[in-house]
């Protein structure tokens, strides 16, 4: 990504104090001067673009288990931590449409290839580290250009003819870039006029060959003007459909995800060392300070799910277009409600709510490993409120015969979505939460000590 440039504003003349006396400020000289360039806004746009490229990986976490988490690194862009223990350092390079294709020289100089090589070296060329250079621009297809280079990358390159020669060319280009930019992991060689005359240190070409074997050059990211719409339609919409979420505000959700990534990007402390620690978990375990810094930049599946925004439309208790499903079980819940003197019509309503929860959970669960954690977290929140209701019921009722009925009334009053300590994993109504509470009661996670369900109901 192109670094921020300073904005220079030149004045065409100087006015006297009387000419600057304007109550609303609109006549001030600075508002009448056309800036030479809006580079500040342009730079912010590029930073936003980088966050939107990272959002592609974050949105994929909603429906895929392969990605464990994403760590944002500002100028180092971001790192994808995969569930198999490997990490992928991603460098994002935006290029304006009028700049044309990437040449090999430009890719090494300003396209991030040399920088990515230096970061890989800082990670000690570890076997679990992969690399990706992601750009919105095409690559020059000429022989010996950036296009053929991309086809020579990866563990199983599409093109192998001339690979050694290409590695030597890339090595010389990186050594040339090193003359002007202080990359600590690239040798500093004497400057010469011709590229072919650069003295390549022993073993450096072989190291570049290993670098190319773990590198991917991707032209997949869309143009800056289109990436928002493409990400929403190709990534967020399918995720919402697969998770069977209803009434999701797509634009607000996408904006919340990107904003969250940008907030992670702003923590710039020790950014050059993050990739090294992420690639080597044993190293980061010994540094609490580094764990905290990585934690502030980490985007997890749960963080992305919490960013999902919903419209104000009320969710139906049972999904439309389907026959209601009766939840299995329920015998213990029924006996507990009878012994608690809950009226029969309210007991029947409680059983229908339990079935509503069962149907909703069956429809909305993603099928991924995180489902059980989501259910456990939501159950813990519901139980916390249920126990609070029990304490209030005990304090208000002296005779145990009315305890269950009072408890049921308090659940209806206090168990609300907006009262949960943390947001639910998908859109729910308060009726669904009561249905979950009745399910937890049927499983004897509360009321178990007050009602012996193994006895016959009196």
C-alpha positions as CSV (number, residue, x, y, z in Angstrom):
1,X,0.0,0.0,0.0
2,X,1.3,3.4,-0.9
3,X,2.3,5.3,2.2
4,X,0.6,8.6,3.2
5,X,2.0,11.6,1.5
6,X,2.0,15.1,2.9
7,X,-0.5,17.6,1.4
8,X,0.9,20.9,0.2
9,X,-1.4,23.9,-0.3
10,X,-0.1,26.9,-2.1
11,X,-1.7,30.4,-1.8
12,X,-2.2,32.6,-4.8
13,X,-2.3,35.8,-2.9
14,X,-2.6,37.3,0.6
15,X,-5.7,39.2,1.7
16,X,-6.1,41.8,4.3
17,X,-7.9,41.3,7.6
18,X,-11.1,43.0,6.4
19,X,-11.4,40.5,3.5
20,X,-11.1,37.6,6.0
21,X,-13.8,38.9,8.3
22,X,-16.6,36.4,7.5
23,X,-19.1,35.3,10.3
24,X,-19.6,31.8,8.9
25,X,-16.1,31.3,7.8
26,X,-17.1,30.3,4.2
27,X,-15.2,33.3,2.7
28,X,-11.9,32.4,4.3
29,X,-9.1,32.2,1.8
30,X,-8.5,28.5,2.5
31,X,-12.0,27.7,1.4
32,X,-11.5,29.5,-1.9
33,X,-8.2,27.8,-2.8
34,X,-8.4,24.6,-4.7
35,X,-6.1,22.0,-3.2
36,X,-3.3,20.9,-5.4
37,X,-4.3,17.3,-4.6
38,X,-6.5,15.5,-2.1
39,X,-3.8,13.1,-1.1
40,X,-5.0,12.8,2.5
41,X,-8.4,11.6,1.4
42,X,-6.8,9.4,-1.2
43,X,-4.5,7.8,1.4
44,X,-7.5,7.2,3.8
45,X,-9.2,5.5,0.9
46,X,-6.3,3.2,0.4
47,X,-6.2,2.3,4.1
48,X,-10.0,1.6,3.9
49,X,-9.3,-0.6,0.9
50,X,-6.8,-2.6,2.8
51,X,-9.4,-3.1,5.6
52,X,-11.9,-4.2,3.0
53,X,-9.5,-6.8,1.6
54,X,-9.0,-8.1,5.1
55,X,-12.8,-8.2,5.6
56,X,-12.9,-10.8,2.8
57,X,-11.1,-13.2,5.1
58,X,-13.1,-12.2,8.2
59,X,-16.4,-12.7,6.4
60,X,-15.3,-16.2,5.3
61,X,-14.9,-17.1,9.0
62,X,-18.7,-17.0,9.4
63,X,-19.1,-20.2,7.3
64,X,-15.7,-21.8,7.3
65,X,-13.7,-23.4,10.0
66,X,-10.4,-23.3,8.1
67,X,-9.5,-19.8,9.3
68,X,-8.9,-19.5,13.0
69,X,-8.5,-15.7,13.2
70,X,-7.1,-12.7,11.4
71,X,-4.6,-10.2,12.9
72,X,-4.4,-6.7,11.5
73,X,-1.0,-5.1,11.2
74,X,-1.4,-1.6,9.6
75,X,1.5,-1.2,7.2
76,X,2.2,-4.9,7.3
77,X,-1.4,-5.3,6.3
78,X,-2.7,-8.5,7.9
79,X,-2.0,-12.1,8.9
80,X,-4.4,-15.0,8.5
81,X,-4.0,-17.7,11.1
82,X,-5.3,-21.0,9.8
83,X,-6.7,-23.8,11.9
84,X,-3.9,-26.2,10.8
85,X,-1.3,-24.1,12.6
86,X,0.0,-22.3,9.5
87,X,-0.1,-18.5,9.0
88,X,-0.3,-16.4,5.9
89,X,1.2,-13.0,5.7
90,X,-0.8,-10.9,3.3
91,X,0.4,-7.7,1.6
92,X,-2.3,-5.5,0.0
93,X,-1.3,-3.2,-2.9
94,X,-3.9,-0.9,-4.4
95,X,-3.1,0.5,-7.9
96,X,-5.2,3.1,-9.7
97,X,-6.7,2.0,-13.0
98,X,-4.8,4.6,-15.0
99,X,-1.5,3.3,-13.7
100,X,-1.7,0.2,-15.9
101,X,-0.3,-3.3,-15.1
102,X,2.5,-4.2,-12.7
103,X,5.9,-4.7,-14.2
104,X,8.4,-6.9,-12.4
105,X,10.5,-4.0,-11.4
106,X,7.6,-2.1,-9.9
107,X,6.4,-5.2,-8.1
108,X,9.7,-5.4,-6.3
109,X,10.1,-1.7,-5.7
110,X,6.7,-0.4,-4.8
111,X,4.5,-3.4,-5.1
112,X,5.4,-4.9,-1.8
113,X,7.4,-8.0,-3.0
114,X,10.6,-6.9,-1.4
115,X,8.8,-5.9,1.8
116,X,7.1,-9.3,2.0
117,X,10.4,-11.1,1.5
118,X,11.9,-9.1,4.4
119,X,8.9,-10.0,6.6
120,X,9.3,-13.7,5.7
121,X,12.9,-13.6,6.6
122,X,12.0,-12.0,9.9
123,X,9.8,-15.0,10.5
124,X,13.0,-17.1,10.1
125,X,11.5,-18.6,6.9
126,X,9.5,-20.9,9.1
127,X,7.8,-23.9,7.5
128,X,4.4,-22.9,8.7
129,X,4.5,-19.4,7.0
130,X,2.9,-18.7,3.7
131,X,2.8,-15.4,1.8
132,X,0.3,-13.6,-0.4
133,X,0.6,-10.4,-2.4
134,X,-3.0,-9.3,-3.1
135,X,-3.5,-6.5,-5.7
136,X,-6.4,-5.1,-7.7
137,X,-4.2,-4.5,-10.8
138,X,-3.2,-6.9,-13.5
139,X,0.3,-8.2,-14.0
140,X,2.4,-7.5,-17.1
141,X,2.2,-10.6,-19.3
142,X,5.5,-10.0,-21.2
143,X,8.3,-12.6,-20.9
144,X,10.3,-12.2,-17.7
145,X,7.5,-9.9,-16.4
146,X,5.2,-10.0,-13.3
147,X,2.7,-12.2,-15.0
148,X,5.0,-15.1,-15.6
149,X,6.4,-14.6,-12.1
150,X,3.0,-15.2,-10.6
151,X,2.7,-18.4,-12.5
152,X,6.0,-19.6,-11.1
153,X,5.0,-19.1,-7.5
154,X,3.6,-21.7,-5.0
155,X,4.6,-25.2,-4.1
156,X,3.2,-26.5,-7.4
157,X,3.9,-23.7,-9.9
158,X,2.1,-23.6,-13.2
159,X,5.2,-22.5,-15.0
160,X,8.7,-24.0,-14.2
161,X,10.6,-23.2,-17.4
162,X,13.0,-20.4,-16.5
163,X,12.3,-20.5,-12.8
164,X,16.0,-20.3,-11.7
165,X,16.5,-17.3,-14.1
166,X,13.4,-15.6,-12.7
167,X,14.6,-16.1,-9.1
168,X,18.0,-14.5,-10.0
169,X,16.3,-11.5,-11.6
170,X,14.0,-11.1,-8.5
171,X,17.0,-11.4,-6.2
172,X,18.9,-8.6,-8.1
173,X,15.8,-6.4,-8.1
174,X,15.5,-6.8,-4.3
175,X,19.2,-6.0,-3.8
176,X,18.7,-2.9,-5.9
177,X,15.7,-1.8,-3.8
178,X,17.8,-2.4,-0.7
179,X,20.1,0.5,-1.8
180,X,17.4,3.0,-1.1
181,X,15.2,1.3,1.6
182,X,16.6,-0.2,4.8
183,X,15.4,-3.8,4.8
184,X,17.4,-5.5,7.6
185,X,17.0,-9.0,6.2
186,X,18.3,-8.2,2.7
187,X,22.1,-7.9,2.2
188,X,23.4,-4.4,1.4
189,X,25.6,-4.7,-1.7
190,X,27.8,-2.2,-3.5
191,X,25.8,0.0,-5.9
192,X,26.5,-0.4,-9.6
193,X,24.9,1.0,-12.7
194,X,23.7,-2.2,-14.4
195,X,21.4,-4.7,-12.7
196,X,23.4,-7.6,-14.2
197,X,26.6,-6.3,-12.4
198,X,25.1,-6.6,-8.9
199,X,27.2,-9.0,-6.8
200,X,24.6,-11.5,-5.6
201,X,25.7,-12.9,-2.2
202,X,26.1,-16.7,-2.0
203,X,22.9,-18.5,-1.2
204,X,20.6,-15.5,-1.8
205,X,19.1,-16.8,-5.1
206,X,18.4,-20.1,-3.4
207,X,16.6,-18.2,-0.6
208,X,14.5,-16.3,-3.2
209,X,13.6,-19.7,-4.7
210,X,12.3,-20.9,-1.4
211,X,10.4,-17.6,-1.0
212,X,8.7,-18.0,-4.4
213,X,7.6,-21.6,-3.3
214,X,5.5,-20.2,-0.5
215,X,4.2,-17.1,-2.3
216,X,0.9,-16.4,-4.0
217,X,0.4,-13.3,-6.2
218,X,-3.3,-12.7,-6.4
219,X,-5.2,-10.2,-8.6
220,X,-8.5,-11.3,-7.1
221,X,-9.4,-8.2,-5.0
222,X,-11.8,-5.9,-6.9
223,X,-11.2,-2.2,-7.7
224,X,-11.6,0.2,-4.8
225,X,-14.8,1.6,-6.3
226,X,-16.4,-1.8,-6.4
227,X,-15.0,-3.8,-3.5
228,X,-17.8,-2.9,-1.0
229,X,-20.6,-4.2,-3.3
230,X,-18.6,-7.2,-4.3
231,X,-17.8,-8.2,-0.8
232,X,-21.4,-7.8,0.3
233,X,-22.9,-9.7,-2.6
234,X,-20.3,-12.5,-2.9
235,X,-19.4,-13.0,0.8
236,X,-21.9,-11.5,3.2
237,X,-25.1,-12.4,1.5
238,X,-24.2,-16.1,1.0
239,X,-23.0,-16.3,4.7
240,X,-26.3,-14.8,5.9
241,X,-28.3,-17.3,3.8
242,X,-26.1,-20.3,4.9
243,X,-26.5,-19.3,8.5
244,X,-30.3,-18.8,7.9
245,X,-30.3,-15.4,9.5
246,X,-33.3,-13.2,9.1
247,X,-33.7,-9.4,8.8
248,X,-30.0,-8.7,8.6
249,X,-29.0,-5.1,7.7
250,X,-26.3,-6.0,5.2
251,X,-24.7,-2.6,4.7
252,X,-24.7,-1.8,8.5
253,X,-23.2,-5.3,9.2
254,X,-20.5,-4.9,6.5
255,X,-19.6,-1.4,7.7
256,X,-19.3,-2.6,11.3
257,X,-16.9,-5.4,10.3
258,X,-14.7,-3.0,8.3
259,X,-14.8,-0.4,11.0
260,X,-13.7,-3.0,13.6
261,X,-10.8,-4.0,11.3
262,X,-9.8,-0.3,11.0
263,X,-9.8,0.1,14.8
264,X,-7.5,-2.9,15.1
265,X,-5.3,-1.4,12.4
266,X,-4.7,1.8,14.5
267,X,-2.7,0.0,17.2
268,X,0.7,0.6,15.6
269,X,3.0,-0.4,18.5
270,X,5.7,-2.9,17.6
271,X,4.0,-3.7,14.4
272,X,7.2,-5.0,12.7
273,X,7.4,-7.8,15.2
274,X,3.9,-9.1,15.2
275,X,4.2,-11.5,12.3
276,X,7.2,-13.2,14.0
277,X,5.3,-13.9,17.1
278,X,2.1,-15.0,15.3
279,X,4.2,-17.5,13.3
280,X,5.8,-18.9,16.4
281,X,3.2,-19.5,19.2
282,X,5.8,-20.8,21.6
283,X,7.5,-17.4,21.4
284,X,4.4,-15.3,22.1
285,X,3.5,-17.5,25.1
286,X,6.5,-16.0,26.9
287,X,5.5,-12.4,26.3
288,X,2.4,-11.2,28.0
289,X,2.9,-7.7,26.5
290,X,3.0,-9.1,23.0
291,X,0.0,-11.3,23.7
292,X,-2.0,-8.2,24.6
293,X,-0.9,-6.3,21.5
294,X,-1.8,-9.3,19.2
295,X,-5.1,-9.6,21.1
296,X,-6.0,-6.0,20.3
297,X,-5.5,-6.6,16.6
298,X,-7.1,-10.0,16.5
299,X,-10.4,-10.4,14.6
300,X,-12.1,-13.7,15.6
301,X,-15.2,-15.4,14.4
302,X,-17.1,-14.3,17.5
303,X,-16.2,-10.6,16.8
304,X,-17.5,-10.9,13.3
305,X,-20.7,-12.5,14.4
306,X,-21.2,-9.7,17.0
307,X,-20.9,-7.2,14.2
308,X,-24.0,-8.5,12.5
309,X,-26.7,-5.8,12.6
310,X,-30.4,-6.5,12.3
311,X,-33.4,-4.5,11.2
312,X,-36.2,-3.7,13.6
313,X,-38.6,-6.2,12.0
314,X,-39.9,-8.6,14.6
315,X,-38.8,-12.2,14.2
316,X,-41.7,-14.7,14.0
317,X,-41.7,-17.2,16.8
318,X,-41.8,-20.1,14.3
319,X,-40.1,-19.9,10.9
320,X,-42.6,-19.1,8.2
321,X,-43.4,-21.6,5.4
322,X,-42.7,-24.6,7.6
323,X,-44.9,-26.9,9.7
324,X,-44.2,-26.4,13.4
325,X,-41.9,-29.0,15.0
326,X,-42.6,-30.4,18.4
327,X,-39.3,-30.6,20.4
328,X,-38.4,-34.0,21.8
329,X,-38.6,-34.5,25.6
330,X,-40.6,-32.2,27.8
331,X,-41.9,-34.7,30.4
332,X,-39.7,-33.3,33.2
333,X,-40.6,-29.7,32.4
334,X,-44.3,-30.6,32.5
335,X,-44.1,-32.2,35.9
336,X,-42.1,-29.3,37.3
337,X,-44.6,-26.7,36.0
338,X,-47.5,-28.7,37.5
339,X,-45.8,-29.0,40.9
340,X,-45.0,-25.3,40.8
341,X,-48.8,-24.7,40.3
342,X,-48.3,-23.0,37.0
343,X,-51.7,-22.8,35.3
344,X,-52.3,-25.4,32.6
345,X,-52.6,-22.9,29.8
346,X,-49.3,-21.2,30.7
347,X,-47.7,-24.7,30.9
348,X,-48.9,-25.5,27.4
349,X,-47.6,-22.1,26.2
350,X,-44.2,-22.9,27.8
351,X,-44.1,-26.2,25.9
352,X,-44.8,-24.4,22.6
353,X,-42.0,-21.9,23.3
354,X,-39.6,-24.8,24.0
355,X,-40.6,-26.2,20.5
356,X,-40.1,-22.7,19.0
357,X,-36.6,-22.6,20.4
358,X,-35.8,-26.1,19.2
359,X,-37.0,-25.3,15.7
360,X,-35.1,-21.9,15.6
361,X,-31.9,-23.4,16.9
362,X,-32.1,-26.2,14.4
363,X,-32.6,-23.7,11.5
364,X,-30.1,-21.1,12.6
365,X,-27.1,-23.1,13.7
366,X,-24.2,-23.0,11.2
367,X,-23.1,-26.6,11.4
368,X,-19.6,-25.5,12.4
369,X,-17.6,-26.5,15.4
370,X,-18.4,-23.1,17.1
371,X,-22.1,-24.0,17.4
372,X,-21.7,-25.7,20.7
373,X,-19.7,-22.8,22.1
374,X,-22.4,-20.4,20.9
375,X,-25.1,-22.5,22.6
376,X,-23.1,-22.8,25.8
377,X,-22.5,-19.0,26.0
378,X,-26.2,-18.3,25.3
379,X,-27.3,-20.9,27.8
380,X,-25.0,-19.4,30.5
381,X,-26.5,-16.0,29.9
382,X,-30.1,-17.4,30.2
383,X,-29.2,-19.4,33.3
384,X,-27.7,-16.3,35.0
385,X,-31.1,-14.5,34.5
386,X,-33.0,-17.6,35.5
387,X,-31.1,-17.9,38.8
388,X,-31.7,-14.2,39.4
389,X,-35.4,-14.8,38.9
390,X,-35.2,-17.7,41.4
391,X,-33.6,-15.5,44.0
392,X,-36.3,-12.9,43.7
393,X,-39.0,-15.6,43.7
394,X,-37.7,-17.1,47.0
395,X,-37.6,-13.6,48.6
396,X,-41.2,-12.8,47.6
397,X,-42.9,-16.2,48.3
398,X,-42.8,-17.8,51.7
399,X,-44.7,-20.9,50.8
400,X,-43.0,-23.2,48.4
401,X,-46.4,-24.1,46.8
402,X,-46.4,-20.8,44.9
403,X,-42.7,-20.7,44.2
404,X,-42.7,-22.1,40.7
405,X,-45.6,-19.9,39.5
406,X,-43.8,-16.8,40.8
407,X,-40.6,-18.0,39.1
408,X,-42.4,-18.4,35.8
409,X,-43.8,-14.9,36.0
410,X,-40.4,-13.4,36.7
411,X,-38.9,-15.3,33.7
412,X,-41.6,-13.7,31.4
413,X,-40.7,-10.3,32.9
414,X,-36.9,-10.3,33.0
415,X,-35.7,-12.7,30.3
416,X,-35.4,-10.3,27.4
417,X,-32.9,-10.1,24.5
418,X,-31.7,-6.6,25.5
419,X,-31.1,-7.9,29.0
420,X,-28.5,-10.5,28.0
421,X,-24.9,-9.8,29.1
422,X,-23.7,-10.5,25.5
423,X,-25.4,-10.4,22.1
424,X,-26.9,-13.8,20.9
425,X,-25.1,-15.5,18.0
426,X,-28.1,-14.8,15.7
427,X,-31.4,-12.9,15.7
428,X,-33.7,-14.1,18.5
429,X,-36.8,-12.8,20.2
430,X,-37.5,-12.9,23.9
431,X,-39.9,-15.7,23.4
432,X,-37.1,-17.8,21.9
433,X,-35.0,-17.1,25.1
434,X,-37.9,-18.3,27.3
435,X,-38.1,-21.4,25.1
436,X,-34.4,-22.0,25.8
437,X,-35.0,-21.5,29.5
438,X,-37.7,-24.1,29.5
439,X,-35.4,-26.5,27.6
440,X,-32.7,-25.9,30.2
441,X,-35.3,-26.6,32.9
442,X,-36.3,-29.8,31.2
443,X,-32.6,-30.8,31.2
444,X,-32.6,-30.1,35.0
445,X,-30.0,-27.3,34.7
446,X,-32.3,-25.3,37.1
447,X,-35.2,-26.3,39.4
448,X,-33.5,-29.7,39.7
449,X,-33.1,-29.5,43.5
450,X,-36.7,-28.3,44.1
451,X,-38.6,-30.9,42.0
452,X,-37.8,-34.6,42.0
453,X,-39.1,-35.6,38.6
454,X,-38.6,-39.3,39.2
455,X,-41.6,-39.3,41.5
456,X,-45.1,-39.5,40.1
457,X,-46.9,-36.2,39.8
458,X,-49.4,-35.7,42.6
